């Protein structure tokens, strides 16, 4: 899923930390899956866990914007819905000066 940090990530390593119950988890996830993850982590651990995020890399999304079944179109639609924008992607004509 999208919001709340659910889904879309891959743990790359885990290691025991310094304390009795401490665990260090290194993972990669798409930015779109990171919204709300700090709140979800705090809720799931009663505030005992914290996270630190750092940018890793860019990755191309397969597909074309005009293909309604492509991954890129799915992401664009998801973001536009989250931002409460109209579902139709604007065209160049939408931005042309209309004097």
C-alpha positions in Angstrom: 0.0 0.0 0.0 0.9 3.7 -0.1 0.3 5.9 2.9 1.2 4.9 6.5 4.5 3.4 5.3 3.0 0.1 4.4 4.6 -2.1 1.7 7.1 -1.3 -1.0 10.3 -1.8 1.0 13.1 -4.3 1.2 15.2 -4.9 4.3 18.8 -5.1 3.2 20.3 -6.1 6.6 19.5 -6.6 10.3 21.8 -6.6 13.3 21.6 -6.7 17.0 22.1 -3.3 18.6 23.7 -2.2 21.8 20.8 -2.8 24.2 18.9 -5.9 25.3 16.1 -5.5 22.8 17.9 -3.3 20.3 17.8 -4.1 16.6 19.2 -2.2 13.7 17.4 -2.7 10.4 18.7 -1.2 7.2 16.1 -1.0 4.4 15.3 0.6 1.1 11.9 1.9 0.2 10.4 4.3 -2.3 9.8 7.8 -1.0 6.1 7.4 -1.7 6.0 4.5 0.8 7.7 6.5 3.5 4.9 8.9 4.3 3.6 8.2 7.8 6.2 5.6 8.6 7.6 7.4 11.6 4.1 7.6 13.2 3.4 4.0 12.3 6.7 2.8 13.9 6.1 4.8 17.0 2.6 3.4 17.3 3.7 -0.2 16.8 6.5 0.1 19.3 4.8 2.3 21.9 7.3 5.0 21.1 10.4 2.8 21.9 11.7 2.8 18.3 12.9 5.6 16.1 14.2 5.8 12.6 16.6 7.7 10.5 16.2 8.1 6.7 18.8 9.1 4.2 18.5 9.4 0.4 20.1 6.4 -1.4 19.5 6.7 -5.2 17.1 7.5 -8.0 15.5 4.7 -9.9 13.5 4.9 -13.1 9.9 3.7 -13.0 8.9 1.5 -15.9 6.1 2.5 -18.3 4.7 5.6 -19.9 2.4 8.2 -18.5 -0.1 7.8 -21.3 -0.4 4.0 -20.6 -3.2 3.6 -18.0 -1.8 0.2 -16.9 1.8 1.2 -16.4 3.6 1.5 -13.1 4.4 5.1 -13.7 0.8 6.0 -14.4 -0.3 4.1 -11.2 2.2 6.2 -9.2 1.1 9.5 -10.7 -2.6 8.7 -10.1 -1.8 7.7 -6.5 0.1 10.9 -5.8 -2.6 13.1 -7.5 -5.3 11.4 -5.4 -3.3 11.9 -2.2 -2.8 15.6 -3.0 -6.5 15.9 -3.9 -5.8 17.0 -7.5 -8.0 16.2 -10.4 -7.3 12.8 -11.9 -6.6 14.0 -15.4 -2.9 14.7 -15.9 -2.5 18.3 -17.2 -1.4 18.8 -20.8 0.8 21.5 -22.3 -2.3 23.4 -23.4 -3.3 23.7 -19.7 -0.2 25.8 -19.1 -0.3 27.9 -22.3 -0.7 31.6 -22.0 -4.3 32.4 -23.0 -4.2 36.1 -23.7 
